[in-house]
Structure formats: C-alpha cells, structure tokens
Amino acid sequence: MQRSGPHVITLGTAGGPRWWVDQQGTPRFGISTAVVVNGTWYLVDCGQGAGRQAHAAGLKMTDLGGIFITHMHSDHTVDLPSLLLFGAFELKNSPRGPIPVVGPGDRGKLPPLSPRATSMPVPVAPHRPTPGVAGLVEGLLAAYATDCNDRIFDSLAKSPVDQFDPREIVLPVGTGFDPDTNVAPDMEPFEIFRDANVTVSAVLVSHHPTAPAYAFRFDTESGSVTISGDTAPCANMVRLASGTDLLLHEAINLDILASQYSDAQMLQATMDHHRRAHTTAAEAGKIADDAGARHLALHHLVPTYSPPEAWLEARSTFNGPLSIPDDLDVISFSRTSTPESLSVSATGNAAG
C-alpha cells in the first residue's frame, strides 16, 4: 500500500547480527527504514537485505535523497556494500549528484574490555580499529576495488567514489561526550542535514559501548518521524521525539533472548550489554508517553520470534496508537492522518 503523504516503509524490522525468523518461521530482514517524502526517500540504516527490500518496495536509487547510519554495528550497516555497488548501476545514467551517506565519526579508541574477560583480545584492524562512516565507505570500496575497477575501466562505469558522499556527524562544541564514560550527555537536538523535503536532527543516545550512536528525527511540512536507533532509555530520546507524529523505537525481550546463548561466559557478557544498551517494549512506551508522541511503532525486534504479548507490553505505559509492523509495512506520519487507524492485530502486526 503506497501513500501520497509522508510515510515510512519498514524495509526490515529485525535487529541483531543474525538471520532472524518470526514465530511462524517467516524471515524478517535486518533493520532498515525508508522515510518517503514528496517522491524522495531517505534510508535509515542498512540492515541485511536493505537494498533488496527497497527494490521490492518500488524505491529507486535515482530517488534516494540520503543514507543515514545511526551507529556502526554490523546489523545496521551490513547491506551498505550492495547500496554502494549494486546501486551504482541504477545510478549510472543519472545526472544527479552524489548521495550523502551520513553517520558517526571514528570512536577514537577501542571500547573498554569487559570485566568478565579472562585475557586480552587481539583487535581487528589495529591500525584503524574504530572507523566511522567515512572509513567504512573507504574500506568497503577498497575491499571491492577489483570489481569497481573492472567496471570503471572495461565498462566505463561511473566510480562509486563519485556517486556517494560520506559525511561524518560533527558534534556541537561542549557536549561533554566521551565514548567510554559519557556516551549520551544531556543535549538539545542539532541539525545534521537539510534539503527541500526534510530537516534531519540528531541526538546522542545510550548504546554503550558503541559511541557515538545517534537517533534521528525527520521534520517535514506535513509531519515528523523520529527513529531511535539502538539505545537504552535516555533523556535525549525524549527531547528528540517531543511531539513527534511517529516514533519508531527499538524493543528487546530480555527474558527470551537469554535462552539464545549456550556459552555461559558469552551469555553473561552479552546480557550485560543488552541490559545497559537496549530498551524493553514497556520502556519504549514510557519514552513515547513522556515525549507526547502521537503514534508508537516498535521495530528492531530482538528476538523476532518473541510472542506478540512481549511487544504489547508497551500498552502498559503508552495509551496512544501502537503498531508492531512487519517488513514492508507502510505507516503514515502526516499530522493530518488518523494514527488510530493503525492498530495492533491479534498476531501483533500493524493493521489498517
């Protein structure tokens, strides 16, 4: 179902570096959201299958206004190579300029070692162990240089270096941000992107030890949508989402997730991370309520095979319209739409 007004398409609704299925065994693609305004779409995160899902939704690379990365975890970036490489073929005859790729800068240092560690790990790529989006794009294109150069020299294709423009977010002076000790200091939202359709604002969120990690808000003439990225509950998220027409927030089911692990040491360390870096459905509902959001939709579902009742716990803290969308669902964020028409069905999916 397509809409003429501003809307999101939930290209993928699963979070975490796994190949997930729902309770019925149906695959859910990785976290990725298209924000569609006036025929232009903006991609927030590039989870597994993002390019394929965008194609399935009828979205064209020539209409892509920008790619926005909330943080550098693989479940949010793993399909960026297909956008850079496959997308280049759709762009080859386009007169448009390069597509912005907006996201975090370099963390600056390795994260602190887990207190549960019994030895010191060897870091991957010790010469550049924590790149941001500029380093990621540069590294991906370097890794695929054989492919790129074959096509540039033999087929006279345009270079993806010229088709994409990585832009690392620069924090305002004086935020007090520290990637180890202060990942989400209290701050006001700040503008990171603007064009004729949208103004995009960001805040730091609490996804320790991943830092910087951002949430994004898209404001348009007709409405607004706020996308949390991965975060524990924090005051910045409430500020960014204040009065938003649609809040898309991550949700985690800690009880069921713990049964996913058989290695005791990994279980303990991973659950330590999940407890301090993610948000339960009830906590997401509280954020939506505190922010005065008109409509709450939960995505980045972990684990995706949780029963619908786990996500419906958001109703205990939020009385407004609640959706738990499937992949490729369409949700309006026009302020003139009636979000009450988007209800939660018996299977826990967005309906209406």
C-alpha positions as CSV (number, residue, x, y, z in Angstrom):
1,M,0.0,0.0,0.0
2,Q,1.5,3.3,-1.1
3,R,0.6,6.7,0.3
4,S,0.9,10.2,-1.2
5,G,1.7,11.9,2.1
6,P,4.9,11.4,4.1
7,H,5.3,7.9,5.3
8,V,7.8,5.3,6.3
9,I,8.3,1.8,4.8
10,T,9.7,-0.7,7.3
11,L,12.1,-2.4,4.9
12,G,13.4,-4.6,7.7
13,T,12.3,-4.9,11.3
14,A,14.8,-7.3,12.9
15,G,17.8,-6.3,15.0
16,G,21.0,-8.0,15.8
17,P,23.7,-9.8,13.7
18,R,21.7,-12.9,13.0
19,W,19.3,-14.3,10.3
20,W,16.0,-14.0,12.2
21,V,12.6,-15.5,11.7
22,D,9.3,-14.8,13.4
23,Q,7.1,-17.2,15.3
24,Q,5.8,-18.7,12.1
25,G,9.3,-19.2,10.7
26,T,9.0,-16.4,8.2
27,P,12.2,-14.5,7.8
28,R,12.5,-10.9,8.9
29,F,15.0,-8.7,7.2
30,G,17.6,-6.6,9.0
31,I,16.8,-3.2,10.5
32,S,16.2,-0.6,7.7
33,T,13.7,2.1,7.2
34,A,12.7,4.2,4.2
35,V,11.4,7.7,5.0
36,V,9.4,8.8,1.9
37,V,8.6,12.5,1.3
38,N,7.4,14.0,-1.9
39,G,8.7,11.1,-4.0
40,T,12.2,11.2,-2.5
41,W,13.2,8.5,0.0
42,Y,15.8,8.6,2.8
43,L,17.3,5.3,4.1
44,V,17.9,5.0,7.8
45,D,20.3,2.1,8.4
46,C,21.3,-0.6,6.0
47,G,20.5,-3.9,7.7
48,Q,20.6,-7.3,5.9
49,G,18.6,-7.1,2.7
50,A,18.0,-3.4,2.7
51,G,18.8,-3.0,-1.0
52,R,16.6,-5.9,-2.0
53,Q,13.7,-4.7,0.2
54,A,14.0,-1.2,-1.2
55,H,13.7,-2.7,-4.7
56,A,10.7,-4.8,-3.6
57,A,9.0,-1.6,-2.2
58,G,9.4,0.1,-5.6
59,L,12.0,2.6,-4.4
60,K,14.6,3.7,-7.0
61,M,18.2,4.6,-6.3
62,T,17.7,7.7,-8.5
63,D,15.2,9.0,-5.9
64,L,17.3,8.3,-2.9
65,G,18.0,11.5,-1.0
66,G,20.4,10.2,1.5
67,I,21.6,7.3,3.6
68,F,21.7,7.8,7.4
69,I,23.5,5.4,9.7
70,T,22.6,5.5,13.4
71,H,25.7,3.7,14.6
72,M,28.4,1.4,13.3
73,H,27.1,-2.1,14.4
74,S,27.0,-4.6,11.6
75,D,23.3,-5.2,11.8
76,H,22.8,-1.6,10.8
77,T,25.5,-1.4,8.1
78,V,25.9,-4.9,6.6
79,D,24.0,-4.1,3.3
80,L,25.7,-0.8,2.7
81,P,28.1,-2.6,0.2
82,S,25.1,-3.6,-2.0
83,L,23.9,0.0,-2.0
84,L,27.3,1.3,-3.0
85,L,28.0,-1.4,-5.6
86,F,24.6,-2.6,-7.0
87,G,23.1,0.8,-6.5
88,A,25.8,2.3,-8.7
89,F,24.4,0.5,-11.7
90,E,21.0,2.1,-11.2
91,L,22.7,5.5,-10.9
92,K,25.0,5.1,-13.9
93,N,22.8,7.2,-16.3
94,S,21.5,9.6,-13.6
95,P,22.6,13.3,-13.9
96,R,22.1,13.7,-10.1
97,G,24.9,14.5,-7.7
98,P,26.4,12.1,-5.2
99,I,24.2,10.6,-2.5
100,P,25.1,11.7,1.1
101,V,26.0,8.9,3.5
102,V,25.6,10.5,6.9
103,G,26.6,8.9,10.2
104,P,29.0,8.7,13.1
105,G,32.7,9.5,13.0
106,D,35.5,7.4,14.4
107,R,35.1,6.4,18.0
108,G,38.7,7.3,18.6
109,K,39.7,4.4,20.7
110,L,38.8,0.8,21.4
111,P,36.0,0.2,23.8
112,P,36.8,-0.8,27.4
113,L,37.4,-4.5,28.0
114,S,34.5,-6.4,29.6
115,P,35.2,-7.1,33.3
116,R,34.3,-10.7,32.6
117,A,37.3,-11.1,30.2
118,T,40.0,-13.6,31.2
119,S,42.5,-12.5,28.6
120,M,43.2,-9.5,26.3
121,P,41.7,-10.0,22.8
122,V,43.6,-9.0,19.6
123,P,41.7,-6.2,17.9
124,V,40.7,-6.5,14.2
125,A,42.5,-3.9,12.0
126,P,44.6,-2.5,14.8
127,H,45.8,0.3,12.5
128,R,42.2,1.6,12.3
129,P,40.1,-0.3,14.8
130,T,37.0,2.0,15.1
131,P,36.3,3.7,11.8
132,G,33.2,5.9,11.2
133,V,31.1,6.1,8.1
134,A,33.9,7.7,6.0
135,G,36.3,4.9,7.0
136,L,33.6,2.3,6.4
137,V,32.8,3.6,2.8
138,E,36.5,3.9,2.0
139,G,37.3,0.5,3.4
140,L,34.4,-1.2,1.5
141,L,35.3,0.3,-1.8
142,A,39.0,-0.6,-1.2
143,A,37.9,-4.2,-0.5
144,Y,35.8,-4.3,-3.7
145,A,38.5,-2.4,-5.8
146,T,38.9,-5.3,-8.2
147,D,35.2,-5.3,-9.0
148,C,35.0,-1.5,-9.1
149,N,38.0,-1.1,-11.4
150,D,36.9,-3.8,-13.8
151,R,33.7,-2.0,-14.4
152,I,35.2,1.5,-14.4
153,F,38.0,0.6,-16.9
154,D,36.3,-2.1,-19.0
155,S,32.6,-1.0,-19.0
156,L,33.3,2.7,-18.4
157,A,31.0,2.7,-15.4
158,K,31.0,5.7,-13.0
159,S,33.1,5.2,-9.9
160,P,31.1,4.8,-6.7
161,V,33.6,7.2,-5.2
162,D,31.9,9.8,-7.2
163,Q,28.3,8.6,-6.6
164,F,28.4,8.6,-2.8
165,D,29.4,11.3,-0.4
166,P,30.3,10.1,3.2
167,R,29.6,12.8,5.8
168,E,30.6,12.2,9.4
169,I,28.4,13.9,12.0
170,V,30.2,16.7,13.9
171,L,29.0,17.1,17.5
172,P,28.3,20.6,18.7
173,V,31.1,22.1,20.9
174,G,30.8,21.5,24.6
175,T,28.6,18.4,24.7
176,G,30.8,16.6,27.1
177,F,30.7,13.4,25.0
178,D,33.2,10.7,25.9
179,P,33.0,7.3,24.2
180,D,33.8,5.5,27.4
181,T,32.3,7.5,30.3
182,N,29.7,9.8,28.8
183,V,28.1,8.4,25.7
184,A,24.8,10.3,25.9
185,P,25.3,13.6,27.8
186,D,22.2,15.7,28.1
187,M,21.9,17.8,24.9
188,E,19.5,19.5,22.6
189,P,18.8,18.1,19.2
190,F,21.0,19.6,16.4
191,E,20.6,19.7,12.7
192,I,22.7,17.3,10.6
193,F,21.0,17.6,7.2
194,R,18.5,19.7,5.2
195,D,17.1,19.7,1.7
196,A,13.9,20.8,0.1
197,N,11.9,18.0,1.7
198,V,13.3,17.3,5.2
199,T,15.2,18.7,8.0
200,V,17.1,16.0,9.9
201,S,18.1,16.4,13.6
202,A,20.1,14.1,15.8
203,V,21.0,13.4,19.4
204,L,23.4,11.1,21.1
205,V,21.8,8.0,22.6
206,S,23.0,5.5,25.1
207,H,24.2,2.3,23.3
208,H,27.3,1.7,25.4
209,P,30.0,0.7,24.4
210,T,29.1,1.8,20.8
211,A,29.7,5.5,20.6
212,P,28.9,7.8,19.1
213,A,25.4,6.4,18.5
214,Y,22.6,8.6,17.2
215,A,18.8,8.8,16.9
216,F,17.4,10.8,14.0
217,R,14.3,13.0,13.6
218,F,12.9,13.9,10.1
219,D,10.7,17.0,10.1
220,T,8.7,17.9,7.0
221,E,6.0,20.4,6.2
222,S,3.3,17.7,6.8
223,G,4.6,15.8,9.8
224,S,7.6,14.2,11.6
225,V,9.1,10.8,12.3
226,T,11.7,10.0,14.9
227,I,13.8,6.9,14.7
228,S,15.6,5.7,17.9
229,G,18.4,3.6,16.5
230,D,19.7,1.3,19.3
231,T,19.5,2.8,22.8
232,A,18.8,2.3,26.4
233,P,16.2,4.7,27.8
234,C,17.7,8.2,28.0
235,A,16.5,11.8,28.3
236,N,17.9,12.8,24.9
237,M,15.5,10.4,23.2
238,V,12.5,12.1,24.9
239,R,13.8,15.5,23.8
240,L,14.3,14.5,20.2
241,A,10.9,12.8,20.0
242,S,8.9,15.6,21.7
243,G,5.6,16.0,19.9
244,T,6.6,13.7,17.0
245,D,3.9,12.3,14.8
246,L,5.5,8.8,14.7
247,L,8.1,7.3,17.0
248,L,9.9,4.2,15.6
249,H,11.6,2.7,18.6
250,E,13.7,-0.4,19.1
251,A,12.4,-3.1,21.5
252,I,14.1,-6.1,23.1
253,N,12.7,-9.1,25.0
254,L,15.4,-9.9,27.6
255,D,13.8,-13.0,29.0
256,I,13.6,-14.9,25.8
257,L,16.9,-13.6,24.5
258,A,18.9,-15.1,27.3
259,S,17.9,-18.6,26.1
260,Q,19.6,-17.9,22.8
261,Y,23.1,-18.5,24.2
262,S,24.7,-21.8,25.3
263,D,28.2,-20.4,26.1
264,A,28.0,-19.2,29.8
265,Q,30.7,-16.6,29.5
266,M,29.3,-15.1,26.3
267,L,25.8,-15.2,27.8
268,Q,26.8,-13.2,30.8
269,A,28.8,-10.6,28.8
270,T,26.2,-10.3,26.1
271,M,23.3,-9.9,28.5
272,D,25.3,-7.3,30.4
273,H,25.4,-5.4,27.1
274,H,21.7,-5.8,26.3
275,R,20.6,-4.6,29.8
276,R,22.6,-1.4,29.6
277,A,22.2,-0.7,25.9
278,H,18.6,-1.5,24.8
279,T,15.0,-0.8,25.6
280,T,12.1,-3.1,26.5
281,A,8.7,-2.6,25.0
282,A,7.3,-1.1,28.2
283,E,10.3,1.3,28.4
284,A,9.7,2.3,24.8
285,G,6.1,3.0,25.7
286,K,7.2,5.2,28.6
287,I,9.5,7.2,26.2
288,A,6.7,7.7,23.7
289,D,4.4,8.8,26.6
290,D,6.9,11.2,28.0
291,A,7.6,12.7,24.6
292,G,3.9,13.1,23.7
293,A,4.4,11.1,20.5
294,R,1.1,10.6,18.5
295,H,1.9,7.1,17.4
296,L,4.5,4.5,18.6
297,A,5.8,1.7,16.3
298,L,8.2,-0.9,17.6
299,H,10.9,-2.3,15.3
300,H,14.5,-3.6,15.6
301,L,12.7,-6.5,17.4
302,V,15.1,-8.8,19.3
303,P,14.4,-11.7,19.2
304,T,11.9,-11.6,16.4
305,Y,10.3,-14.9,17.4
306,S,9.0,-13.4,20.7
307,P,5.3,-13.8,21.2
308,P,3.2,-10.7,20.4
309,E,2.4,-10.3,24.1
310,A,6.0,-9.3,24.7
311,W,5.7,-6.2,22.4
312,L,2.2,-5.4,23.6
313,E,3.7,-4.6,27.0
314,A,4.2,-1.1,25.5
315,R,0.5,-0.6,26.2
316,S,1.2,-0.7,29.9
317,T,3.0,2.7,29.6
318,F,1.6,4.2,26.4
319,N,-2.1,4.8,25.7
320,G,-1.8,6.0,22.2
321,P,-1.8,4.1,18.9
322,L,0.7,1.2,18.9
323,S,2.0,-0.7,15.9
324,I,4.4,-3.7,15.6
325,P,5.0,-3.6,11.9
326,D,6.1,-6.4,9.6
327,D,8.7,-5.9,6.9
328,L,7.5,-3.7,4.1
329,D,4.6,-2.2,6.1
330,V,3.7,1.4,5.3
331,I,3.0,3.8,8.1
332,S,2.0,7.5,7.6
333,F,3.5,10.2,9.7
334,S,1.3,13.0,8.3
335,R,-0.1,15.1,11.1
336,T,-3.4,15.2,9.3
337,S,-3.7,11.4,9.2
338,T,-5.5,9.4,11.9
339,P,-3.0,7.2,13.6
340,E,-5.8,5.4,15.5
341,S,-6.5,3.6,12.2
342,L,-3.2,1.7,12.6
343,S,-4.0,-0.8,15.3
344,V,-2.2,-4.0,16.5
345,S,-3.7,-7.2,15.2
346,A,-4.0,-10.4,17.1
347,T,-0.7,-11.5,15.7
348,G,1.0,-8.4,16.9
349,N,1.4,-6.8,13.4
350,A,0.4,-3.3,12.2
351,A,-3.1,-3.4,10.7
352,G,-5.2,-0.9,8.9
